[in-house]
């Protein structure tokens, strides 16, 4: 039986998806909901582009960022729901998209009516009413999404109390917003009365809007639920949670940076210069980053590239750390040098700033190489890779037969052929020892096609090779790849006979539908690797366009 802990734990969680009452026509319902949401977003963009006099104008980038970043929710939700209709995560994403789409289109309509004169278009008051309320289900659904992520269930029955209090808070807040506000002063329209306000008890109902202060508490509780779930989660579920946490952290950091720069502009009273420009850019980037949340949810739920999260975190720390250090050094050096220059000449120099910037850019590579071993030591990157080992059959005997000079020539042509196929199929050469190669691939199909093409290319040189392939989770420290999966792939190759390409069961399962002919090679014990392993020989390969 094939032993693959990471994949086994992953498969063990698929049965925990929340079962919603979804009928056979679920795909039709999904397309209908997605079409409705898409229509709302298209209307919002069109209304946002209409200027005074109903003329289309060129909108700023910011006018498209909010619709674009929030539209990722329904897009990801539709993708998840079409593939896994019984997973509540997809339906929640669709609901979030519908709510944000309603908010955006209603606010766009309100702005358009103001530009085109309120008396000329109907529904201004109604649009204001629902624009003030539509954000409530959007926030609420996002809280529920965090509470039930990634399996569609609450962490434990005790969390039903939290879910109930969240629902109650949203209901109270919606009632207060709908019937308690006598006007729309909070929306910038104090002159417009609320047509739904219940005059006799409006003041009392308005107090219900203070329920909004409880929302940060429930958001914090949802974040705590991630920590609670993480402690008892399987390996695959932990990776799913890491995707969400990483995306949420990135969004918080970017919004925090935008807020700091905006505060600097306000406190400095600057109307021009680099700081206001940086603040505008940071604000746009922060808004766009909101789309990272649904993208991370989609990756985690569909489990495509699930194991890449550790690589992303590792690389973020490496590149982010180098950037922060150089930015701080550049800022300090620029301030100090400019002040020194001012004290001598009474002037500042843009040329000096440019020179320091060039120096910082040149120092980025060396600094990154120094930071990377430190990060790798404490937080090594991990990824699910397809591993390929190959070598020449009977290389020692052949080297003795042809002599050292002739063998060096043969070995050079062999290595060139192998590296040519690795480059063609996107493989990364990790290690080479004599006639042996160790390479990794992101996609199983590419690895197998490379091994197949490699065998043919080497046969043309009059040589015969053997190869072993396996897929598994590996640690990546610098350019080195390690872990049990690496040892397993090497032992699979050791079992291969002359000219054979052997694969493990874990890899054979990833090759379904690719036109690969497999022959059973039985169950084997691999030296130094626990358990028994079922291996297969590749006998046929469908033509590739690569």
VMD Tcl script that draws the C-alpha trace (Angstrom):
set ca {
  {0.00 0.00 0.00}
  {1.34 3.44 -0.96}
  {2.30 5.61 1.96}
  {1.79 9.31 1.38}
  {0.94 11.06 4.67}
  {0.23 14.48 3.22}
  {-2.15 13.21 0.55}
  {-3.77 10.75 2.93}
  {-4.60 13.48 5.42}
  {-5.92 15.61 2.61}
  {-8.24 12.89 1.35}
  {-9.38 12.30 4.88}
  {-10.95 15.74 5.09}
  {-12.98 15.70 1.90}
  {-15.87 13.98 3.57}
  {-16.33 16.82 6.05}
  {-17.74 19.36 3.61}
  {-21.06 20.72 4.82}
  {-23.98 19.03 3.13}
  {-26.40 21.62 1.81}
  {-29.74 20.58 0.31}
  {-28.54 20.88 -3.29}
  {-30.60 19.31 -6.06}
  {-29.42 17.96 -9.37}
  {-30.10 21.29 -11.07}
  {-27.52 23.03 -8.85}
  {-25.33 24.04 -11.83}
  {-28.27 25.93 -13.32}
  {-28.87 27.70 -10.02}
  {-25.18 28.59 -9.83}
  {-25.13 30.07 -13.33}
  {-28.33 32.02 -12.59}
  {-26.88 33.46 -9.37}
  {-23.55 34.23 -11.02}
  {-25.30 35.92 -13.95}
  {-27.35 38.06 -11.57}
  {-24.26 39.13 -9.63}
  {-22.34 39.86 -12.84}
  {-25.23 42.04 -14.07}
  {-25.10 44.05 -10.84}
  {-21.37 44.65 -11.20}
  {-21.68 45.63 -14.87}
  {-24.43 48.12 -13.98}
  {-22.27 49.52 -11.20}
  {-19.34 50.11 -13.56}
  {-21.59 51.73 -16.17}
  {-23.25 54.00 -13.61}
  {-19.86 54.87 -12.13}
  {-18.70 55.94 -15.59}
  {-21.68 58.23 -16.21}
  {-20.98 61.87 -15.53}
  {-23.22 64.88 -15.31}
  {-25.71 65.03 -18.18}
  {-25.66 61.22 -18.54}
  {-22.43 61.34 -20.56}
  {-19.94 58.50 -20.33}
  {-16.66 59.66 -18.84}
  {-13.30 58.03 -18.30}
  {-13.44 56.84 -14.70}
  {-10.37 56.71 -12.49}
  {-8.65 53.44 -11.60}
  {-10.10 53.66 -8.11}
  {-13.66 53.56 -9.53}
  {-12.98 50.07 -10.86}
  {-10.90 48.66 -8.01}
  {-13.76 48.11 -5.55}
  {-15.97 46.26 -8.07}
  {-12.98 44.28 -9.39}
  {-11.71 43.19 -5.97}
  {-15.13 42.23 -4.60}
  {-16.17 40.53 -7.86}
  {-13.55 37.88 -7.07}
  {-15.94 36.53 -4.40}
  {-18.77 35.50 -6.76}
  {-16.29 34.34 -9.41}
  {-14.53 32.03 -6.94}
  {-17.85 31.05 -5.38}
  {-19.26 29.95 -8.74}
  {-16.11 27.94 -9.48}
  {-16.23 26.17 -6.11}
  {-19.96 25.51 -6.28}
  {-19.86 24.10 -9.81}
  {-17.14 21.64 -8.77}
  {-18.34 20.95 -5.23}
  {-22.03 21.91 -5.00}
  {-22.38 20.48 -1.49}
  {-19.63 22.69 -0.07}
  {-21.18 25.68 1.69}
  {-18.04 27.79 1.17}
  {-18.92 28.34 -2.49}
  {-22.49 29.38 -1.69}
  {-21.28 31.81 0.97}
  {-18.88 33.40 -1.54}
  {-21.77 33.80 -4.01}
  {-23.86 35.41 -1.27}
  {-21.04 37.79 -0.37}
  {-20.68 38.74 -4.03}
  {-24.42 39.37 -4.32}
  {-24.36 41.57 -1.21}
  {-21.32 43.62 -2.27}
  {-22.70 43.91 -5.79}
  {-25.93 45.33 -4.37}
  {-24.01 47.83 -2.24}
  {-21.87 48.99 -5.17}
  {-24.70 49.34 -7.70}
  {-26.98 51.15 -5.24}
  {-24.25 53.62 -4.25}
  {-23.37 54.14 -7.93}
  {-27.03 54.87 -8.70}
  {-27.25 57.35 -5.82}
  {-24.17 59.21 -7.09}
  {-25.54 59.22 -10.62}
  {-28.91 60.63 -9.48}
  {-27.14 63.41 -7.59}
  {-25.19 64.31 -10.73}
  {-28.25 64.14 -12.99}
  {-30.53 66.10 -10.57}
  {-32.56 64.16 -7.97}
  {-35.95 65.20 -9.28}
  {-35.39 63.72 -12.73}
  {-34.99 60.06 -11.75}
  {-37.11 57.75 -9.56}
  {-36.08 55.61 -6.64}
  {-33.53 57.93 -5.03}
  {-34.84 57.48 -1.50}
  {-35.32 53.73 -1.91}
  {-31.77 53.36 -3.24}
  {-30.45 55.29 -0.25}
  {-32.40 53.06 2.14}
  {-31.05 49.81 0.80}
  {-27.54 51.17 0.17}
  {-27.39 51.85 3.91}
  {-28.40 48.26 4.70}
  {-26.89 46.08 1.95}
  {-23.43 46.14 3.57}
  {-24.80 44.39 6.68}
  {-25.34 40.96 5.07}
  {-22.03 41.36 3.22}
  {-20.10 41.75 6.48}
  {-22.20 39.10 8.19}
  {-21.63 36.50 5.50}
  {-17.90 37.17 5.61}
  {-17.92 36.52 9.38}
  {-19.82 33.26 8.83}
  {-17.38 32.32 6.06}
  {-14.44 32.62 8.45}
  {-16.31 30.71 11.15}
  {-16.99 27.68 8.93}
  {-13.84 27.70 6.78}
  {-12.53 25.34 5.42}
  {-14.95 22.41 5.83}
  {-18.25 24.31 5.97}
  {-18.84 23.51 9.64}
  {-18.37 25.38 12.89}
  {-15.25 24.36 14.88}
  {-17.49 22.73 17.52}
  {-21.14 22.82 18.67}
  {-20.23 25.47 21.26}
  {-19.65 27.96 18.44}
  {-23.37 27.86 17.62}
  {-23.83 30.46 20.34}
  {-21.40 32.80 18.58}
  {-23.09 32.18 15.22}
  {-26.49 32.91 16.78}
  {-25.26 36.15 18.37}
  {-23.77 37.24 15.03}
  {-27.12 36.63 13.30}
  {-28.98 38.49 16.06}
  {-26.57 41.45 15.82}
  {-27.09 41.67 12.05}
  {-30.87 41.53 12.42}
  {-30.94 44.24 15.10}
  {-28.59 46.44 13.09}
  {-30.69 46.03 9.94}
  {-33.91 46.95 11.78}
  {-32.30 50.04 13.28}
  {-30.89 51.13 9.92}
  {-34.12 50.55 7.99}
  {-36.69 51.99 10.36}
  {-34.78 54.11 12.87}
  {-32.98 56.72 10.78}
  {-35.25 59.70 10.11}
  {-32.93 61.03 7.39}
  {-29.79 60.04 5.52}
  {-27.41 62.43 7.27}
  {-24.88 59.61 7.71}
  {-24.82 59.19 3.93}
  {-24.32 62.86 3.24}
  {-27.97 63.60 2.44}
  {-29.55 65.12 5.58}
  {-32.22 66.80 3.47}
  {-33.67 63.47 2.29}
  {-36.19 61.85 4.68}
  {-36.23 58.09 5.21}
  {-39.51 56.80 3.73}
  {-39.39 53.68 5.97}
  {-38.80 55.52 9.27}
  {-41.41 54.76 11.95}
  {-41.81 58.24 13.40}
  {-43.30 57.37 16.85}
  {-40.46 55.03 17.77}
  {-37.74 56.22 15.39}
  {-35.53 57.46 18.23}
  {-35.72 54.12 20.02}
  {-35.05 52.16 16.83}
  {-32.11 54.42 16.01}
  {-30.41 53.16 19.16}
  {-30.34 49.69 17.62}
  {-27.69 50.93 15.18}
  {-25.22 50.88 18.06}
  {-25.19 47.12 17.50}
  {-22.55 47.93 14.86}
  {-20.04 48.25 17.71}
  {-20.44 44.50 18.33}
  {-19.27 43.60 14.81}
  {-15.54 44.02 15.61}
  {-16.05 41.63 18.52}
  {-17.57 39.00 16.25}
  {-14.84 39.50 13.67}
  {-12.26 38.92 16.40}
  {-14.18 35.83 17.53}
  {-14.08 34.50 13.95}
  {-10.31 35.02 13.89}
  {-10.01 33.17 17.21}
  {-12.00 30.30 15.70}
  {-9.23 29.87 13.12}
  {-6.70 29.35 15.92}
  {-9.02 26.91 17.69}
  {-9.58 24.97 14.49}
  {-5.87 24.97 13.61}
  {-4.87 23.17 16.83}
  {-7.01 20.13 16.07}
  {-6.86 20.23 12.25}
  {-5.27 17.71 9.92}
  {-2.22 18.67 7.88}
  {-4.28 19.52 4.78}
  {-6.73 21.63 6.81}
  {-3.84 23.52 8.37}
  {-2.55 24.36 4.93}
  {-6.02 25.57 3.95}
  {-6.14 27.80 7.02}
  {-2.66 29.12 6.24}
  {-3.90 30.32 2.84}
  {-6.70 32.33 4.46}
  {-4.48 33.69 7.23}
  {-1.75 34.70 4.76}
  {-4.25 36.53 2.53}
  {-5.90 38.23 5.51}
  {-2.52 39.31 6.89}
  {-1.48 40.76 3.54}
  {-4.74 42.73 3.29}
  {-4.37 44.07 6.85}
  {-0.73 45.09 6.28}
  {-1.55 46.89 3.03}
  {-4.53 48.71 4.52}
  {-2.40 49.62 7.54}
  {0.33 51.04 5.28}
  {-2.28 53.03 3.34}
  {-3.70 54.42 6.60}
  {-0.24 55.44 7.85}
  {0.59 57.25 4.59}
  {-2.79 58.97 4.59}
  {-2.18 60.13 8.18}
  {1.23 61.48 7.14}
  {-0.40 63.50 4.35}
  {-3.02 64.93 6.73}
  {-0.57 65.73 9.51}
  {1.99 67.19 7.12}
  {-0.55 69.19 5.19}
  {1.23 68.29 1.96}
  {-0.60 68.92 -1.31}
  {2.17 67.68 -3.58}
  {5.29 65.55 -3.45}
  {6.13 61.89 -3.10}
  {4.18 61.20 0.10}
  {0.72 62.10 -1.32}
  {1.49 60.10 -4.46}
  {2.61 57.13 -2.38}
  {-0.55 57.46 -0.28}
  {-2.76 57.33 -3.39}
  {-0.90 54.31 -4.75}
  {-1.01 52.53 -1.39}
  {-4.75 53.19 -1.14}
  {-5.36 51.68 -4.58}
  {-3.15 48.68 -3.84}
  {-4.94 48.09 -0.52}
  {-8.36 48.12 -2.19}
  {-7.16 45.76 -4.91}
  {-5.67 43.42 -2.28}
  {-9.17 42.68 -0.96}
  {-9.44 40.27 -3.88}
  {-6.68 38.14 -2.34}
  {-9.19 36.79 0.21}
  {-11.50 34.98 -2.24}
  {-8.52 33.85 -4.33}
  {-6.93 32.25 -1.25}
  {-10.28 30.68 -0.33}
  {-10.58 29.23 -3.83}
  {-7.07 27.77 -3.77}
  {-7.61 26.29 -0.31}
  {-11.06 24.86 -1.02}
  {-10.26 23.37 -4.43}
  {-6.82 22.30 -3.13}
  {-5.02 23.34 -6.30}
  {-1.45 24.34 -5.40}
  {-2.48 23.88 -1.76}
  {1.04 23.03 -0.62}
  {2.55 26.19 -2.11}
  {1.49 28.36 0.83}
  {4.71 27.69 2.75}
  {6.72 28.70 -0.30}
  {4.73 31.94 -0.56}
  {5.22 32.75 3.12}
  {8.92 31.93 2.94}
  {9.51 34.05 -0.16}
  {7.44 36.89 1.27}
  {9.61 37.00 4.36}
  {12.80 36.81 2.31}
  {11.90 39.49 -0.23}
  {9.87 41.56 2.22}
  {12.67 41.50 4.79}
  {15.23 42.60 2.22}
  {12.91 45.37 1.01}
  {12.21 46.67 4.52}
  {15.91 46.69 5.48}
  {16.93 48.49 2.28}
  {14.04 50.96 2.50}
  {15.00 51.84 6.06}
  {18.68 52.13 5.15}
  {17.86 54.23 2.09}
  {15.59 56.56 4.08}
  {18.12 57.04 6.86}
  {21.02 57.54 4.43}
  {19.02 59.99 2.30}
  {17.94 62.12 5.26}
  {21.45 62.18 6.74}
  {23.20 62.95 3.44}
  {20.72 65.65 2.44}
  {21.05 67.40 5.79}
  {24.83 67.22 5.54}
  {24.69 68.65 2.01}
  {22.32 71.42 3.13}
  {24.64 72.39 5.95}
  {27.52 72.71 3.48}
  {25.89 74.14 0.34}
  {22.46 75.22 1.52}
  {20.78 73.06 -1.16}
  {19.32 69.60 -1.57}
  {20.30 67.24 -4.39}
  {17.98 64.94 -6.33}
  {21.05 63.41 -7.94}
  {22.25 62.25 -4.53}
  {18.86 60.64 -3.83}
  {18.97 58.89 -7.19}
  {22.44 57.56 -6.50}
  {21.36 56.17 -3.15}
  {18.33 54.53 -4.80}
  {20.58 52.85 -7.39}
  {22.87 51.64 -4.61}
  {19.91 50.21 -2.70}
  {18.71 48.39 -5.82}
  {22.15 46.90 -6.42}
  {22.34 45.75 -2.80}
  {18.99 43.93 -2.98}
  {20.38 40.69 -4.46}
  {23.27 40.21 -2.02}
  {21.07 41.12 0.95}
  {18.36 38.69 -0.15}
  {20.94 35.88 -0.37}
  {22.06 36.62 3.19}
  {18.51 36.76 4.57}
  {17.29 33.59 2.85}
  {19.34 31.05 4.90}
  {18.08 32.66 8.11}
  {14.44 32.45 7.01}
  {14.95 28.90 5.68}
  {16.35 27.83 9.02}
  {13.31 28.90 11.06}
  {10.56 28.68 8.42}
  {11.60 26.46 5.52}
  {9.43 26.57 2.44}
  {7.40 23.44 1.76}
  {5.71 22.51 -1.47}
  {4.15 19.51 -3.14}
  {6.48 18.62 -5.99}
  {6.82 15.87 -8.54}
  {10.29 14.36 -8.16}
  {12.30 12.69 -10.91}
  {15.46 10.61 -10.50}
  {17.23 9.12 -13.51}
  {20.63 7.66 -14.39}
  {22.38 5.60 -17.07}
  {22.06 1.83 -16.96}
  {25.45 0.09 -16.62}
  {27.42 3.37 -16.56}
  {30.37 1.94 -14.59}
  {30.88 -0.95 -17.02}
  {30.50 1.35 -20.02}
  {33.06 3.83 -18.66}
  {35.55 0.98 -18.21}
  {34.92 -0.29 -21.75}
  {35.31 3.01 -23.63}
  {37.96 4.71 -21.50}
  {38.01 7.99 -19.62}
  {38.33 10.36 -22.60}
  {35.56 8.72 -24.60}
  {33.34 8.46 -21.52}
  {33.67 12.19 -20.77}
  {32.45 12.93 -24.27}
  {29.50 10.52 -23.94}
  {28.64 11.91 -20.52}
  {28.72 15.49 -21.84}
  {26.28 14.67 -24.66}
  {24.06 12.76 -22.22}
  {23.90 15.68 -19.78}
  {23.14 18.10 -22.61}
  {20.25 15.89 -23.79}
  {18.82 15.60 -20.27}
  {19.06 19.33 -19.59}
  {17.45 20.13 -22.94}
  {14.39 18.05 -22.01}
  {14.27 19.52 -18.50}
  {14.18 23.02 -19.97}
  {11.53 21.97 -22.49}
  {9.14 20.63 -19.84}
  {9.80 23.15 -17.07}
  {11.89 20.92 -14.80}
  {14.34 22.30 -12.26}
  {17.68 20.52 -11.94}
  {18.37 20.15 -8.23}
  {21.41 17.91 -8.17}
  {23.72 16.04 -10.51}
  {26.20 13.36 -9.47}
  {28.07 11.53 -12.21}
  {25.41 10.27 -14.59}
  {22.54 10.70 -12.09}
  {20.03 13.58 -12.22}
  {17.55 14.79 -9.62}
  {14.91 17.25 -10.86}
  {11.58 18.63 -9.64}
  {8.42 19.68 -11.44}
  {5.32 21.62 -10.44}
  {3.01 19.46 -12.58}
  {2.97 15.64 -12.60}
  {2.13 15.46 -16.32}
  {5.15 17.60 -17.23}
  {7.45 15.37 -15.16}
  {6.21 12.19 -16.79}
  {6.38 13.59 -20.32}
  {9.89 14.82 -19.59}
  {10.98 11.37 -18.40}
  {9.45 9.79 -21.52}
  {11.12 12.31 -23.88}
  {14.38 12.03 -21.95}
  {14.49 8.27 -22.44}
  {13.98 8.69 -26.20}
  {16.64 11.39 -26.49}
  {19.19 9.30 -24.61}
  {18.41 6.20 -26.70}
  {19.49 8.16 -29.78}
  {22.91 8.47 -28.12}
  {23.14 4.69 -27.79}
  {22.49 4.81 -24.03}
  {19.76 3.34 -21.85}
  {18.39 4.93 -18.71}
  {16.04 4.11 -15.85}
  {13.84 6.61 -14.02}
  {11.71 6.84 -10.89}
  {9.00 9.42 -10.16}
  {7.03 10.25 -7.05}
  {4.90 13.15 -5.82}
  {5.06 14.43 -2.27}
  {5.62 17.27 0.13}
  {9.19 18.54 0.33}
  {11.19 21.08 2.31}
  {13.02 23.71 0.29}
  {16.05 25.30 1.91}
  {17.69 27.61 -0.55}
  {18.23 25.57 -3.72}
  {18.12 22.25 -1.86}
  {15.04 20.01 -1.71}
  {14.73 17.41 1.04}
  {12.26 15.20 2.84}
  {10.95 11.64 2.86}
  {9.42 12.13 -0.58}
  {12.89 12.72 -2.06}
  {14.22 9.47 -0.58}
  {11.13 7.66 -1.84}
  {11.60 8.88 -5.41}
  {15.26 7.80 -5.35}
  {14.29 4.32 -4.10}
  {11.60 4.01 -6.79}
  {14.30 4.57 -9.41}
  {16.50 1.97 -7.73}
  {13.77 -0.65 -8.30}
  {13.49 0.19 -12.02}
  {14.95 -2.28 -14.51}
  {16.85 -1.31 -17.66}
  {14.90 1.23 -19.69}
  {11.97 1.39 -17.26}
  {10.13 4.47 -15.96}
  {8.48 3.63 -12.64}
  {5.97 5.74 -10.71}
  {4.43 5.42 -7.27}
  {0.69 5.03 -6.65}
  {0.49 8.65 -5.46}
  {1.75 9.85 -8.82}
  {-0.29 7.36 -10.85}
  {-3.47 8.78 -9.28}
  {-2.50 12.24 -10.53}
  {-2.12 10.98 -14.11}
  {-5.74 9.88 -14.65}
  {-7.09 11.09 -17.99}
  {-3.70 11.97 -19.45}
  {-3.46 9.04 -21.85}
  {-0.74 7.24 -19.89}
  {-0.41 3.48 -20.27}
  {0.44 1.87 -16.90}
  {1.63 -1.65 -16.19}
  {1.51 -3.10 -12.68}
  {5.00 -3.74 -11.24}
  {3.71 -5.10 -7.97}
  {4.33 -4.20 -4.35}
  {7.87 -3.44 -3.19}
  {9.70 -2.55 -0.01}
  {11.85 0.52 -0.57}
  {15.12 0.59 1.36}
  {14.95 3.07 4.23}
  {11.33 4.03 3.47}
  {8.59 2.67 5.77}
  {5.72 0.60 4.40}
  {5.12 -1.29 1.19}
  {4.81 0.59 -2.09}
  {2.80 -0.30 -5.16}
  {4.70 0.70 -8.29}
  {3.69 1.03 -11.93}
  {5.67 1.04 -15.17}
  {4.95 3.57 -17.92}
  {4.42 1.66 -21.17}
  {2.67 4.24 -23.35}
  {2.28 8.00 -23.53}
  {-0.25 10.08 -25.47}
  {1.32 12.60 -27.90}
  {2.20 15.96 -26.34}
  {2.20 19.39 -27.94}
  {5.07 20.48 -25.67}
}
mol new
graphics top color blue
foreach p $ca { graphics top sphere $p radius 0.5 }
foreach p [lrange $ca 0 end-1] q [lrange $ca 1 end] { graphics top cylinder $p $q radius 0.2 }
display resetview
